[in-house]
Amino acid sequence: MADKINDTNQQKKKNAGCFGIGCSVLFPIVGIFLYFIQKKSVNDPSAYLYGALIGFVGGLLLRAITGNWAN
């Protein structure tokens, strides 16, 4: 009986959306907020954190390539 309840709870959760993950890549702080806000309602909220990490590292790499550290 408990297994059926857990299965139905897992089915009700939705996946992390493409729009949210895209915003996480472009604006890493949004990904961190989305992770903590939707931790209970999304199957895999760590996708938001991965997107934020990719955006943060990508921003650092772009700054290193262009030499734009001081500005």
Phi and psi in radians as a Rosetta constraint file:
Dihedral C 1 N 2 CA 2 C 2 CIRCULARHARMONIC -1.154 0.35
Dihedral N 2 CA 2 C 2 N 3 CIRCULARHARMONIC -0.564 0.35
Dihedral C 2 N 3 CA 3 C 3 CIRCULARHARMONIC -1.136 0.35
Dihedral N 3 CA 3 C 3 N 4 CIRCULARHARMONIC -0.655 0.35
Dihedral C 3 N 4 CA 4 C 4 CIRCULARHARMONIC -1.156 0.35
Dihedral N 4 CA 4 C 4 N 5 CIRCULARHARMONIC -0.673 0.35
Dihedral C 4 N 5 CA 5 C 5 CIRCULARHARMONIC -1.151 0.35
Dihedral N 5 CA 5 C 5 N 6 CIRCULARHARMONIC -0.755 0.35
Dihedral C 5 N 6 CA 6 C 6 CIRCULARHARMONIC -1.124 0.35
Dihedral N 6 CA 6 C 6 N 7 CIRCULARHARMONIC -0.668 0.35
Dihedral C 6 N 7 CA 7 C 7 CIRCULARHARMONIC -1.124 0.35
Dihedral N 7 CA 7 C 7 N 8 CIRCULARHARMONIC -0.719 0.35
Dihedral C 7 N 8 CA 8 C 8 CIRCULARHARMONIC -1.215 0.35
Dihedral N 8 CA 8 C 8 N 9 CIRCULARHARMONIC -0.592 0.35
Dihedral C 8 N 9 CA 9 C 9 CIRCULARHARMONIC -1.170 0.35
Dihedral N 9 CA 9 C 9 N 10 CIRCULARHARMONIC -0.650 0.35
Dihedral C 9 N 10 CA 10 C 10 CIRCULARHARMONIC -1.189 0.35
Dihedral N 10 CA 10 C 10 N 11 CIRCULARHARMONIC -0.619 0.35
Dihedral C 10 N 11 CA 11 C 11 CIRCULARHARMONIC -1.248 0.35
Dihedral N 11 CA 11 C 11 N 12 CIRCULARHARMONIC -0.497 0.35
Dihedral C 11 N 12 CA 12 C 12 CIRCULARHARMONIC -1.302 0.35
Dihedral N 12 CA 12 C 12 N 13 CIRCULARHARMONIC -0.416 0.35
Dihedral C 12 N 13 CA 13 C 13 CIRCULARHARMONIC -1.280 0.35
Dihedral N 13 CA 13 C 13 N 14 CIRCULARHARMONIC 2.531 0.35
Dihedral C 13 N 14 CA 14 C 14 CIRCULARHARMONIC -1.794 0.35
Dihedral N 14 CA 14 C 14 N 15 CIRCULARHARMONIC 2.880 0.35
Dihedral C 14 N 15 CA 15 C 15 CIRCULARHARMONIC -1.451 0.35
Dihedral N 15 CA 15 C 15 N 16 CIRCULARHARMONIC 2.776 0.35
Dihedral C 15 N 16 CA 16 C 16 CIRCULARHARMONIC -1.143 0.35
Dihedral N 16 CA 16 C 16 N 17 CIRCULARHARMONIC 2.277 0.35
Dihedral C 16 N 17 CA 17 C 17 CIRCULARHARMONIC -1.375 0.35
Dihedral N 17 CA 17 C 17 N 18 CIRCULARHARMONIC 2.725 0.35
Dihedral C 17 N 18 CA 18 C 18 CIRCULARHARMONIC -1.112 0.35
Dihedral N 18 CA 18 C 18 N 19 CIRCULARHARMONIC -0.646 0.35
Dihedral C 18 N 19 CA 19 C 19 CIRCULARHARMONIC -1.125 0.35
Dihedral N 19 CA 19 C 19 N 20 CIRCULARHARMONIC -0.757 0.35
Dihedral C 19 N 20 CA 20 C 20 CIRCULARHARMONIC -1.148 0.35
Dihedral N 20 CA 20 C 20 N 21 CIRCULARHARMONIC -0.695 0.35
Dihedral C 20 N 21 CA 21 C 21 CIRCULARHARMONIC -1.213 0.35
Dihedral N 21 CA 21 C 21 N 22 CIRCULARHARMONIC -0.681 0.35
Dihedral C 21 N 22 CA 22 C 22 CIRCULARHARMONIC -1.106 0.35
Dihedral N 22 CA 22 C 22 N 23 CIRCULARHARMONIC -0.728 0.35
Dihedral C 22 N 23 CA 23 C 23 CIRCULARHARMONIC -1.138 0.35
Dihedral N 23 CA 23 C 23 N 24 CIRCULARHARMONIC -0.570 0.35
Dihedral C 23 N 24 CA 24 C 24 CIRCULARHARMONIC -1.157 0.35
Dihedral N 24 CA 24 C 24 N 25 CIRCULARHARMONIC -0.629 0.35
Dihedral C 24 N 25 CA 25 C 25 CIRCULARHARMONIC -1.245 0.35
Dihedral N 25 CA 25 C 25 N 26 CIRCULARHARMONIC -0.752 0.35
Dihedral C 25 N 26 CA 26 C 26 CIRCULARHARMONIC -1.290 0.35
Dihedral N 26 CA 26 C 26 N 27 CIRCULARHARMONIC -0.665 0.35
Dihedral C 26 N 27 CA 27 C 27 CIRCULARHARMONIC -2.261 0.35
Dihedral N 27 CA 27 C 27 N 28 CIRCULARHARMONIC 1.603 0.35
Dihedral C 27 N 28 CA 28 C 28 CIRCULARHARMONIC -1.002 0.35
Dihedral N 28 CA 28 C 28 N 29 CIRCULARHARMONIC -0.526 0.35
Dihedral C 28 N 29 CA 29 C 29 CIRCULARHARMONIC -1.139 0.35
Dihedral N 29 CA 29 C 29 N 30 CIRCULARHARMONIC -0.539 0.35
Dihedral C 29 N 30 CA 30 C 30 CIRCULARHARMONIC -1.142 0.35
Dihedral N 30 CA 30 C 30 N 31 CIRCULARHARMONIC -0.698 0.35
Dihedral C 30 N 31 CA 31 C 31 CIRCULARHARMONIC -1.096 0.35
Dihedral N 31 CA 31 C 31 N 32 CIRCULARHARMONIC -0.675 0.35
Dihedral C 31 N 32 CA 32 C 32 CIRCULARHARMONIC -1.159 0.35
Dihedral N 32 CA 32 C 32 N 33 CIRCULARHARMONIC -0.765 0.35
Dihedral C 32 N 33 CA 33 C 33 CIRCULARHARMONIC -1.091 0.35
Dihedral N 33 CA 33 C 33 N 34 CIRCULARHARMONIC -0.787 0.35
Dihedral C 33 N 34 CA 34 C 34 CIRCULARHARMONIC -1.087 0.35
Dihedral N 34 CA 34 C 34 N 35 CIRCULARHARMONIC -0.634 0.35
Dihedral C 34 N 35 CA 35 C 35 CIRCULARHARMONIC -1.052 0.35
Dihedral N 35 CA 35 C 35 N 36 CIRCULARHARMONIC -0.856 0.35
Dihedral C 35 N 36 CA 36 C 36 CIRCULARHARMONIC -1.301 0.35
Dihedral N 36 CA 36 C 36 N 37 CIRCULARHARMONIC -0.529 0.35
Dihedral C 36 N 37 CA 37 C 37 CIRCULARHARMONIC -1.302 0.35
Dihedral N 37 CA 37 C 37 N 38 CIRCULARHARMONIC -0.730 0.35
Dihedral C 37 N 38 CA 38 C 38 CIRCULARHARMONIC -1.860 0.35
Dihedral N 38 CA 38 C 38 N 39 CIRCULARHARMONIC 0.428 0.35
Dihedral C 38 N 39 CA 39 C 39 CIRCULARHARMONIC -1.052 0.35
Dihedral N 39 CA 39 C 39 N 40 CIRCULARHARMONIC -0.657 0.35
Dihedral C 39 N 40 CA 40 C 40 CIRCULARHARMONIC -1.534 0.35
Dihedral N 40 CA 40 C 40 N 41 CIRCULARHARMONIC -0.374 0.35
Dihedral C 40 N 41 CA 41 C 41 CIRCULARHARMONIC -1.802 0.35
Dihedral N 41 CA 41 C 41 N 42 CIRCULARHARMONIC -0.001 0.35
Dihedral C 41 N 42 CA 42 C 42 CIRCULARHARMONIC -2.119 0.35
Dihedral N 42 CA 42 C 42 N 43 CIRCULARHARMONIC 2.491 0.35
Dihedral C 42 N 43 CA 43 C 43 CIRCULARHARMONIC -1.020 0.35
Dihedral N 43 CA 43 C 43 N 44 CIRCULARHARMONIC -0.890 0.35
Dihedral C 43 N 44 CA 44 C 44 CIRCULARHARMONIC -2.260 0.35
Dihedral N 44 CA 44 C 44 N 45 CIRCULARHARMONIC 1.412 0.35
Dihedral C 44 N 45 CA 45 C 45 CIRCULARHARMONIC -1.233 0.35
Dihedral N 45 CA 45 C 45 N 46 CIRCULARHARMONIC -0.199 0.35
Dihedral C 45 N 46 CA 46 C 46 CIRCULARHARMONIC -1.183 0.35
Dihedral N 46 CA 46 C 46 N 47 CIRCULARHARMONIC -0.261 0.35
Dihedral C 46 N 47 CA 47 C 47 CIRCULARHARMONIC -1.069 0.35
Dihedral N 47 CA 47 C 47 N 48 CIRCULARHARMONIC -0.596 0.35
Dihedral C 47 N 48 CA 48 C 48 CIRCULARHARMONIC -1.148 0.35
Dihedral N 48 CA 48 C 48 N 49 CIRCULARHARMONIC -0.706 0.35
Dihedral C 48 N 49 CA 49 C 49 CIRCULARHARMONIC -1.200 0.35
Dihedral N 49 CA 49 C 49 N 50 CIRCULARHARMONIC -0.679 0.35
Dihedral C 49 N 50 CA 50 C 50 CIRCULARHARMONIC -1.104 0.35
Dihedral N 50 CA 50 C 50 N 51 CIRCULARHARMONIC -0.713 0.35
Dihedral C 50 N 51 CA 51 C 51 CIRCULARHARMONIC -1.094 0.35
Dihedral N 51 CA 51 C 51 N 52 CIRCULARHARMONIC -0.720 0.35
Dihedral C 51 N 52 CA 52 C 52 CIRCULARHARMONIC -1.139 0.35
Dihedral N 52 CA 52 C 52 N 53 CIRCULARHARMONIC -0.688 0.35
Dihedral C 52 N 53 CA 53 C 53 CIRCULARHARMONIC -1.141 0.35
Dihedral N 53 CA 53 C 53 N 54 CIRCULARHARMONIC -0.747 0.35
Dihedral C 53 N 54 CA 54 C 54 CIRCULARHARMONIC -1.091 0.35
Dihedral N 54 CA 54 C 54 N 55 CIRCULARHARMONIC -0.743 0.35
Dihedral C 54 N 55 CA 55 C 55 CIRCULARHARMONIC -1.135 0.35
Dihedral N 55 CA 55 C 55 N 56 CIRCULARHARMONIC -0.700 0.35
Dihedral C 55 N 56 CA 56 C 56 CIRCULARHARMONIC -1.171 0.35
Dihedral N 56 CA 56 C 56 N 57 CIRCULARHARMONIC -0.830 0.35
Dihedral C 56 N 57 CA 57 C 57 CIRCULARHARMONIC -1.160 0.35
Dihedral N 57 CA 57 C 57 N 58 CIRCULARHARMONIC -0.685 0.35
Dihedral C 57 N 58 CA 58 C 58 CIRCULARHARMONIC -1.091 0.35
Dihedral N 58 CA 58 C 58 N 59 CIRCULARHARMONIC -0.692 0.35
Dihedral C 58 N 59 CA 59 C 59 CIRCULARHARMONIC -1.132 0.35
Dihedral N 59 CA 59 C 59 N 60 CIRCULARHARMONIC -0.716 0.35
Dihedral C 59 N 60 CA 60 C 60 CIRCULARHARMONIC -1.119 0.35
Dihedral N 60 CA 60 C 60 N 61 CIRCULARHARMONIC -0.716 0.35
Dihedral C 60 N 61 CA 61 C 61 CIRCULARHARMONIC -1.131 0.35
Dihedral N 61 CA 61 C 61 N 62 CIRCULARHARMONIC -0.716 0.35
Dihedral C 61 N 62 CA 62 C 62 CIRCULARHARMONIC -1.106 0.35
Dihedral N 62 CA 62 C 62 N 63 CIRCULARHARMONIC -0.698 0.35
Dihedral C 62 N 63 CA 63 C 63 CIRCULARHARMONIC -1.145 0.35
Dihedral N 63 CA 63 C 63 N 64 CIRCULARHARMONIC -0.664 0.35
Dihedral C 63 N 64 CA 64 C 64 CIRCULARHARMONIC -1.210 0.35
Dihedral N 64 CA 64 C 64 N 65 CIRCULARHARMONIC -0.672 0.35
Dihedral C 64 N 65 CA 65 C 65 CIRCULARHARMONIC -1.205 0.35
Dihedral N 65 CA 65 C 65 N 66 CIRCULARHARMONIC -0.754 0.35
Dihedral C 65 N 66 CA 66 C 66 CIRCULARHARMONIC -1.442 0.35
Dihedral N 66 CA 66 C 66 N 67 CIRCULARHARMONIC -0.215 0.35
Dihedral C 66 N 67 CA 67 C 67 CIRCULARHARMONIC 1.233 0.35
Dihedral N 67 CA 67 C 67 N 68 CIRCULARHARMONIC 0.513 0.35
Dihedral C 67 N 68 CA 68 C 68 CIRCULARHARMONIC -1.811 0.35
Dihedral N 68 CA 68 C 68 N 69 CIRCULARHARMONIC 0.952 0.35
Dihedral C 68 N 69 CA 69 C 69 CIRCULARHARMONIC -1.411 0.35
Dihedral N 69 CA 69 C 69 N 70 CIRCULARHARMONIC -0.658 0.35
Dihedral C 69 N 70 CA 70 C 70 CIRCULARHARMONIC -1.396 0.35
Dihedral N 70 CA 70 C 70 N 71 CIRCULARHARMONIC -0.424 0.35
